[in-house]
Amino acid sequence: MPRSGKAVELSLSLRRAVVVREAMADIRVIESTGVDRVAVDGIRNRLIALAADKELFPRSDFPVPQSNIGGQLYLLSQDSDGRFALYVQVVAGANSTPAHDHTTWAVIVGLEGQELNRVYDGHAEKGKPEVVSEYVVEHGTGIAFLPEDVHSIHIEDGSLNFHCYGLDLNALSERQYWSEDSNEWKYFKNKFDIIDART
């Protein structure tokens, strides 16, 4: 007897929750050795493995609301103290960010589409940041950042990616970005609109 659409959807949601829980457990172990380049690269590799089964993360499960056409964050996992936050970020069309830091470790891994990451040479005390490298995040690839690293994101035709942080994005009150208009570093004041998609 064929399963109903609701049963299939529930099964997909539960399977996704299980693999996300397993991945985040592994990431906690990796991070427990200390936050360094080896650790964040290990977290990136674990999330690339999580993204391998794209059927568990269909774009249809992560729509972009009409009120937020620039992009939407969906929370997949987060500890009760706000640590180890994993999101799916979906962007419908073109979108970009200024050069910015995170003040915690951060990892981006591709599911669909392409996201150009520009990596910069300096932090706030060094004045205007200069691009030192570029890297395209797409399915099967990812990029990892230490708390002081600076990057910007540039998307031309939509994307679906994992974004994972050492702490809840809305708790990162010291994040800074480079303002091209005023030619200076500024603190982010906006809060992210995040949809809780945890099962």
N, C-alpha and C positions, 0 to 999 in steps of 0.2 A: 504494500500500500504506500503510495507516494506521500512524503512528508509535506505538510503545509508550508507556505512561505514563511509564516511566523516561526515555525519550528526550525527551519533552516537558518533564519536570521538569529535566533537564540543560540543555536549551535555555533555559528560563526562568532558571535559576541563572546561566548564562553571560551571557545578555543583561543581567541585573541587575548582574553584576560589571562589565561593560563600561561601562554608563551611570554607575555609581557611580564608577568610575575616572576617567571624563571629568569628572564633576562635581567631584571632589576636586582634580583638576589645576587646574580653573578657580578653585576656592576658594583654593588656594595662591597663585595669581597675585593674586587680590583682596586677600588678607591681606598680601602682600609690600609693599603701599603703606603699611602701618601699621595699627594697631588703633585705629580710631575709629568713630564712629557711621555714617559713610558706608560703611566697609568691612564692618561687621557687617550692615548692611542689604543690601549687595550679596551677602553670603554667604546671607542669608535668601532673597533673590530667586532665587539659583541653586538652592537646595534646593527651593523651591516648584516650579521648573521640573522638577527631578528627580522630585518627587512627582506630577507631572501624570499619568503613566502608572501608575495604581494597580494594574493587572494585574501589574506587575513586583514588587509587594510585597504579595502576598495574605496575609491574616491567618493562613491555614492553614500558611504557612511559618514563622510566628513564634508558636508556641503558648506559653501560660503554664503552666509546670510546677505540679503540684499542691502542691509544696513551697514555691512562691513566688507564691501567688495574688494578692498585692498588685501584682505587675508583674514584668516580665523585660526585661533589656537584651540585645540581640543586636548584636555588633560587625560592622559592614559594611566598615569601612576604618580603617586607622591606620598612620601612618608608623613606620619602624623605631625612631625616637627617641621614640615615644609621642605625637607631635604629630598634629594634624588627625584627631581621632577621631570617626567617624560611627557612630551606633547607631540601631537601631530599638528604641523602647520600646513594649512592649505591656502593657496593663492590662486585666484581665478584667472588673472591676466598679468599685466605688468606691475611690478612693485620694486621698491628699492629702499635701502636704509642709509643713513650717514655712517661714517666711520665711528665705531663705538667699542667700548669694552664690556665686560660682563661682571667683573668682581667676584666671579666664581668660575669653576671649570664649565666648559660648554662643548657640546658635540652636536654636529648636524650630519644626518645620514639621509641619502636619497631614497624615495619610493617611486615617484613619477616626476617627469619633467626635469628641467635643468635650473640650477641656482648657482650663479657666478658669485664666488667669494673673493673679494680683494683683501689681502692681508697687508697690514701697514707696519712701519718700522718703530713706531714710538707710542708712548703713553702721554697722559695729560701734561706732565712736566716738560715734555720735549717740544711743545709747540705743535705746529701743523704736521699732521701725519703724512707720510709719503708711502705710496704703494711699493711693496717689495716683491709681491708675487700674486698670482691669480690661480684659482682652482675651481673647477666646475664640479659641483655635487650633483650626482644623478644616481639612478638605481645601481647598487653594487659598490658605491663609493661613499666616502664621508670625510669630514674634516674636524679636527679637535683643537680646542683652545684652552690655554691656561688663563687664570683670572685676569692677568694684566695684558693679555694679547688683544690686539685691535683689528677689527675687520669690518667690512660692509657687505651687504647682500644686494644682488641685482638679478631680477627675474623678468624675463620678457614675455613668456607665454604660459604662465601658470606653473605650479609645482605642488607636490605633496611630499613632505619630508618629516623625519623625526627631528625634534629639537630636545636635547636632554641637558639639564643643568644641575649643578650641585645644590641649588636652592631654588625654591619657588620664584618665578620671574617677578612677581609683584612684591617680593620681599627685598629685591635688589635696589635699595634706595640710593646707593652711591654710584650707580652706573652713569657714565659720561659719554657724550657724543661730540664730534667736531661739527660746529656750526659754520657752514660756508658763508652764510649771510653776515655774521658778526666776526668771523675769523678768530674763533676762540672755542675752548672746550666748555660745554655746559652739562648740567645734570639733567637727566631725563625726569620729567614731571608727570608724564602720562602713565596711566595704569592700563595693563592689557585686559582686553575683554576675552575671558577664557571660559569655554564651555566644558563642564565636567562630563567626560565620556567614560568614566570608570564603571566597570560592571560590578 
